[in-house]
Amino acid sequence: MLSAEPEAMSEPLVLDEWSSSVWQALRAAGGSCELNALAASLGADQSKVVVVAQEAAKLGFVEIVEEDYEEFIPADNAGELIAAGLPERRALQLLVDQGGELATGDFAKAAGQAKIAVNEVFKWGVARDWIVRDKQGVRLTQAGQQAASAGHQDVDEALLAGTSGASIRFSGRPDADRLRTLLGKRTELGKLKQRTQRTVSLTAAGQTQLEVGISVKQERNLLTSEDLRSGAWREITLRPYDITLPAETEHPAKVHPLRKIIEQTRRAYLEMGFTEVVSPMVESSFWNFDALFQPQDHPARDMQDTFYMAQPSTAPLPEDAALVERVRRAHEDGGDTGSEGWGYKWSPERARQVVLRTHTTASTIRALAAHPEPPFKAFCVGWVCRNETMSYKHLPVFHQVDGIVIDETASLASLLGTLESFYLKMGFKQVKFKPAFYPYTEPSVDVVVYLESRGKWIEMGGAGIFRPEVTEPLGCKHPVLAWGLGMERLAMIRFGLKDIRELYQGRIEALRAMPLAQ
């Protein structure tokens, strides 16, 4: 940086090493140089040269002149297009062959046969004053006849053909307006860009200061151990830091918000003593529906709501034939559960159908069948699929967390306390429950949490105690608490999103803006 005033030019100008190199490059260029060229001669970024130039300009040593201009940058294939013949030029020969005039319909037919774009001919042929189109038809003008003569080229074609892809600067040209009209909107030929050229020139004060001399000082951001050992630190000036300047924004790596919610959910249940279980996304209807005492004619089992697999289309029933028989009887007449069942003939073929699981309850119901005796607590977090129309609040594929608790003394109060503990761990201070109906739990409740940022209660999922028609055919004679909760809804609430699709769009800017702790 500079450390002198223009009037104090009897002493050498004190500059740091970089500033000195810029001044010397400017002197080598004759005292005046275009900024881009100056930066290129130093092999440096233009912004670094601008800083030095602006500091010198404040002290009156240099002058920075800005000039705005337009530049046409030809497309890579512009020369090929011109060599092949632009539509309006090809149309000239077509009209010449027909005596210079054709009816509009005849011209359009002839142009079509020659594969000439008629709209382009009318647009650019008129703009170049080569043709006239009126009620009488399409005819050549005098300028069009001259353009059609052998060896004649219009100015824009000549420029493009002669530049071999180099840019064309309009400023100061007598034909600038014509070029702008003919080339400005022909994107197939190239693009018209607005540019600013900055020229840095030494003033009289700057020239005088160079004659007086320049003193170079060493500046560093940090002192090294070698600087301290050698004593070179005495000649080094530490650069000052302006703490008011904006710093470069850093974007640390972070976990995707939905993945973060899922991992927090897993940690919360594991801390509460639950065992995590898994099962395949491709599931049999037996475990997805029948084992949950959902009737085989239930609307949720229609293809409008559930994705059925074409291959494989069927899956084997459980090897435990007695378990399958107990499920069958529970559906048909209630079996030994004390229920009347659904009163229809249960179909093993429908139970073998393969679906994309519609809830992670399929996982917890498998776990219940494998561990029917208390005490047992299990949960599953995973993908589920439903044939939903995509919208701001619905997706055909999303995440759920399901849980079960098997305990001899389990009650509705136990269920509410477990869910309240979970949501307190997830950061919600107020949780309440309201009566609800679900086909495989009784009693059933909806879980509702209070969202302070919105000032209202939000429903999060459903819960209840499995009916005997669900548990007893699986060999469990004890109360089983069960619940299913949506992960995407929880993530939307935590991160203030209004559209569920934002979780999957992968916009890096939005992900960067999401707080790490929320």
N, C-alpha and C positions, 0 to 999 in steps of 0.2 A: 504494500500500500504506500501511498504518497505521504510525505511528512514535510511539505514545504508549501509556501504561499507564492503566487505569481510575482509579487513585488520583491520577494527575497531571492532574486536570481543571481546574487553575487556569490552564493554558496552552491556546491553540488547538490543535486536533487537526490534525496535518500529514498531508495526503492527496495522492495524485497526482490528476490531472485526472479520470480515469475513476472512481476510488473516490469522489471528491467528487460526481460526477453521480449515482451510485447513492444516496448518503446524501441528497442533495437531493430525489431522486425519492421516497424513502421518507418523508421529511418531508412532501412535498406530498400523499402518500397518507394522511396522518393518523398516521404512525408505524407502521402495520401494513399489509402488502400480500401477496397471494398471489404467489409467485415468478414464475410465468408472466406475470401481469399487470404486475409490476414490469419484467420484461425487455421486454415489449411496449411499455410507456410510454417506454422508452429506445431502442426500435428496435434492440435488441442480442440476441445469442445468450444463451440462459439460462445457459450454462456460465460466461460472463464475469461475470454477476451473482452466481452461486454463489461464485466465488472471493472476491469482495469481502465477501459476507455471511459466509462461513466464517471469514475473517480477523477480521472484527469480532466474530463470536461467540466466537472464542478469547480476545479481550480483554474480553468481557463487555458489549459495547455493544449487541448484538442477540441475539435468540433465534430459532432456526429450529425450527418445530414441523412434524412430518411426520404426515400422516393418510392411511392407506390406505383406499381405497373401490373399489366396483364401479360400472362405468358400462356401460350398454347403448347401443350405437350402431346405430340402425336402418339397414337396407339402403335404398338409394336408391328401390327400388320397394316398400317395406314398406306405405306408404299405399295403393298400388294393390292389393296382395294383400288387404288388409283390406277395402277397398271392394268388391272382387269377392266377398268371403266366404271366410273360412278353412274348411277341410274340416269341422271339428267344428261350426262355426256353421251351415253349409249342411245338415249332417246333422240339426240340431235341427228345422228346418222339415219335413224329410222324415219324421221320427218323429211330429211334431205332426199331419201330414196323415194318418197311419196310426193315430191314436188314442194315440200315445205309446209304442207297443211293437210290435216285430216279431221274428219268429224270425231267428236269425243268418243263415241262408241267404237268407231273403227280404230282409233288410236289405242283405246284400252285393250281391244282384242289383239291388235298387233303387238303391243307391249307384253301382254300376257304370254303370247306364243314365244316371244324372245326372252321370257323370264326376266322382265324388267319391272321393278316395283313402281306401279303407276302413281301411288300417293307420293313417293319420294320425288318422282319426276315433276309433278305439279308443285310440290313444296319448294324444292331447290331450283328447279328450272325457272320458275317465276322469280325467286329471290335473286337469281343471277342475271335476270333480264334476258334470258335466252328464249323463252317461249311465252306466248299469250294464250290464255284459256278463256273463252267467252262462249256466247250462245252459238256462234258460227262453228266452233270447234277448237282445235289445238293447232297453233301455227308458230313458225319461227319468227323471231325478231331479227333486226339487222345485226345485233350483237350475237344472237344465236347462230346466224349464218357465218359470221366471222369466226366464232368459236368452233364451228364445224369444219372450217377450212383446214387443209393439211398443215401439220406442224404447229398449229396454234394451241396454246394452253392458257387457261385462266390463271389469275395470280395465285389463288390458294393452292391449286394443283401444282403449279410450278414450285412454290415454296416447299410443299410437302415432299415433292419428288426430289428436290435438291438438297434437303437437309439430312436425309438418311436417318431420320428418327430424332434429330436434335430439336430442342424446343425453339419456338418462334416467339419473340418478344414484340408486342404490338406498340408499346409506348414510342412516340416520336415518329411513327410511320405515317405517311400521308394517306395510306389505304387502311388505317387501323379500324375505322368504322365498318368498312366492307368486310375485312377479315373477321371481325367480331360477329357480324351478321351471318356470314357463311360458315364459320367454323365453331362458333360458340356453343351451338346446341347439337352438333353432330358427334355424339358420344362414340359412334363406331370409328370415327377418325381420330379422336383424342379428347382431351379435357382442357378447358380454359380455367386457369388458376389465377387468383389474386396474390401478388407477391409484394414484398417490401424489401428494398435494397438499402442497406446502411453503409455509408462511407465514412471512414474515420480519417480526419486530416489534422496535422499539426498546425496550431495557430502560430502567430509571430512570437508569442510568449513561449510556446513550446519549442520552437526552433532555437530561440535564444537560450533557453534552459539546457538544451542539448549541447550547445556550444560551451556553456559554463561547465557542464559535466554531470555525470550520474554516479552516485555512490551506492553500492549494493550492500545490503545487510542480510544476514542469514536469519531466516525465520523458520521455526519448527513448531509443530503441535505439541511434541513431547521431547524431553531430553532422554538420550540413551545412556546406558552405563558407560559406553565408550566415550561419549561426550564428557562425562564426569571425570573419568580416569585421565583423559588427555588434556583436560583444561579447556577444550574447545567450547565449553558452555559459556565461557566469558564473552565469546564473540557471537553467541546465538541469542536472538530475541524470540521469546515465546509469543505466538500469535494470540491476540485478544479474542475472546469469545463474546458474541452478542447474544445473550440469553433471550432477547425479545424476538429474535428471528424464528420463523416457523421451522420446525424440525421435520425431517423426512418421516413419513408415516411408516411404522413397522407393522407388519401383519404376522404375528406369531402363529405357528401351527396350532390348530385346535380340533377337537373332536366335533364331528357333525352333530348339530343340536338333537336330532332324533336319536342318534346312537348314544349321546350323552344321557338322555332320559331313560333309554333302555338299560344302560349300565347302572344308573342310579336306582332303577327299579329292582334290578337283580340284587344289588348290594343291600337294599332295604329288606328284601325278603330273606336273604341269607343271614343278615344280622338278627332277624326275628326267628331263626332256627328252622327255616324251611329247606327242603331238598329240591333242587332244580331237576325237572324231568323234560324229556324231549320226545317227539314223535314225528313221523314224516308229514310233509305238506300234502302229499298225495295219499288219501285216506280212503278206507272202505266206508260205505254208508252205514255198516253195522256199528262201527265205533263213533262215527260222526253224528248219527241220528238215532239208530235203533237202541243202542245201549243207554241213551238218554231218555228213553220212553217217548220219543217223538213219533207220532203215528206216521205210517208210510204214505198216507194221503194228505199230509200237512202241506200247506202252500209253500213253506220254506224249502221243500224238497223239489219244487218245480224247477225246470231249466231256466225260468225267468229270474230265479234267485240264486241258483247254485250252478257252478261249473262242473259238468260231468266229463270224465276222460273218455276219449274214443279208443285209445290204446295205451295201456290195457283197459278194457271196459269192465272187467270183473276182477274181484280179489277173493281169496279163500276166506271162509268164516273162521273164527277162532278154533283151534284144535280141541278145546274143552267143549265137547258136545253137550255136557250137562249145563254149562253156562249158556250156550245158545238156546237150549230148550227152555231154560228159565226165562230168558228174554222173550222168547216166542210166547210163552204162556202169559207173561206180564202184559203183553200187547193184546192178546186175544181175550183173556178172561180175568187177568189180574194175578193168576197163579196163587202163590202162598203169601202175597203181600197184603191181603185184605182189601184189595181194589177190585173193581169190576172190569178193569182193562178198557180197551177201546172198542171191543165187540166186533172185530173183523178178523179175517183169516190172514195171518202174517205170512209174507212172501220171502223166503230165503233168497230168491233171485234179486229182489229189490235191495236186500241187505248186502248183496255182493257187489253192487254197483260201486264204481270208483269215482271219487269226487276230489276236487281241491278243497281241503278242509275249510269249513266255514267259521270255525272257532277253535281256539286252543283248548277248549273243554275236551276235545277229542284226546288230547295228551293227558289231562288230569284224570279222565275217566279210565284210560288205560292203566294209569298209575293206581287208581282205586281198585281195579280188578286184580292187579298184581300184589297189592298190599291192603287187603280188606280189614286187617285188624289194627286197632289203635295201640299206641298213639302214632299218628302219621300226619305230616304236613308237607305238601308239595306245591310247586308252582311251575308254570311254563310261560315263557315269553317267545313269541314267534309270529311268522307270517300267517295271515288268513285271507281267504278269497271269497268275494261275493259278487254276484252279477249285478253290480250297481252302475248307474249312469254317473260318469265322472262330473263332479261339480265342485264348488268351493268348499263343501263340507263332506263329500263322499269320494272314495276311490275304490276301484275293484279289488285292490290288494292293499292291505294295511297290517298293522301290528296289534296284537292283543296280549294281555297278561291274564292268565287264569290261575286260580288257586283253590286248594281244598284243605280242610282240616278234619281228620277223623279222631273223635274223642268221645269217650263214654258219657261225659258230662257236658258235651258241647250244647250250646243254646243260641238263640237269636242274639242275646246279649254278648256272647263270646264273639259272634260274627261281627257285630257292630264295633266292638272294641278292637278287633284285629284290623279291620279296615280303617278305623280312625287312626290307629298307630301308624299304619302305612302312609296315609296321606300327611300326617304330621311330619314323618320322615322326609316326605317329598316337598315340604315347605308350606303346606296349607295350614292355617291356624284354626280354621273353623270348618267342621264337617258335620253334616246332618243326613238323615235318611228319611225316605218317604215310602209308604206302602206301594207295591207294584205287583204285576202278575208275570210269571214266567212259567212255561209249560212243564219244566222238570224240577222246579223248586217250590216249596211251600213251608213256611211263609217266604215271601219275596220282598225285596226292597230295592229302590234306586239310591245310589250314592250321590250326594250333592255337596260340592265344596264352595266356599265363599271366595270370590276373586276380588281382592281389595282394589286392584287397578281399575276394574270396571264397576265396582260397587254393586255386584249382583251374584246370585247363586248359579252355579253351572253344574249340570248333570254329567257324571263321569262314567257310570256303568251300572250293571245290575248284579245282585247277589241274593242269596237265600240258602235254605237248607234242603238238600236233595230229598225228593220224595222217596218213599220206600220202594216204589216201582222201579227206581233207578238203582238204589243201593243193594237191595236184597237179592236180585238176580245175579249180582256180581259177588255175592258171598259176604257182604258187609251187613251186620245187624245193628250198627251203631249210628248215631247222628253224624252227618257229613256236611260241613259248611262249605259253600262253593260261591265263587264270584268270577266275573269276567269284566275287564276294564280296558278301554281303548288307550293305546300309547300315543297316537297322533294327536288326539284331542288334548291330552296332557301337555304334549310338546307345544302345540299352538297357543295354549293358555300361558305357559311359562315364558314363551318367547314373543308374545304379542302379535301372532300372525292371525290374519282374517281369512286366509285361503289355504286349505290343506295342501294344495298343489305346490305351494311355495317350499314345502319340505323336500320336494323331489326335483325341483327345477335345476338345481346345481348352479345357481348364479353366484359366482365367486364373490361379487361385490356385496351381495346380501349376506352371505355367510361370514365375510370379514367384519361386517357391521354388527353382528350379533355378539353381545357381551359374553366373555368367558364365564363369568359368575352371574347366574340369574335363576 
